[in-house]
């Protein structure tokens, strides 16, 4: 199916079914990720208490594991949630925020990848390739490696080795399952000036995967395209970070099939 048509259909399905997305995510972005999901048409829940994690995860449609403010107890909650999701056939989206910045952060992501079946690994180039042992050094959540410097073959190799979708954000996004490779060129530089926009993309990927019926590659591509498209639309309305964030939420809520047909920029 042509990707513009596919994206429009997936968006409509998200808005129709309002999938419940469980986010074990960092303190910085809980509010913004919830608002992004609500604007998109999905339903958010944020829970990380070990006492309820299995029950909560077992009742949702998708799971996001975001290590932005990782600590030992949260890692255990993520592992338990991931294993519960695996048993239930629930897609798991892993956002390795700042992987490569510290040993604990990087090893936490590796442990999740080792012990859980991850559907989509989504991060910037330096975060993702730190897990491939490339020696890339990250600066917190900032990327010190642009996607232009990253080799598509390396991303494909990681996807094959990990058995999941590898989705790398950049000036042009790269999404691959190890066989097929998509490039998404929607987006705007202002998206990097607002805390939580990147984490919100992981939540959006989860919402699309929740209605994807196991085709997580094209679901992830559609999520990237629509999300970036809304960023481009918002930048035409507001040219400063504060007002941009408001405009972006509004565009996630209002954009639809006609905007997708006109502006989506995806190639394979």
Secondary structure, 3 states (H helix, E strand, C coil): CCHHHHHHHHHHHHHHHCCEEEEECCCCCHHHHHHHHHHHCCEEEECCCCCCHHHHHCCCCEEEEECCCCCHHHHHHHHHHHHHHHHHCCEEEEECCCCCCCHHHHHHHHHHHHHCCCCEEEEEHHHHHHCCCCCCCCECCECCCCHHHCCHHHHHHHHHHHCCEEEEECCCEEEECCCCEEEECCCCHHHHHCCCHHHHHHHHHHHHHHCCCCCHHHHHHHHHHHHHHHHHHHHHHCCCHHHHHHHHHHHHHHCCHHHHHHHCCEEC
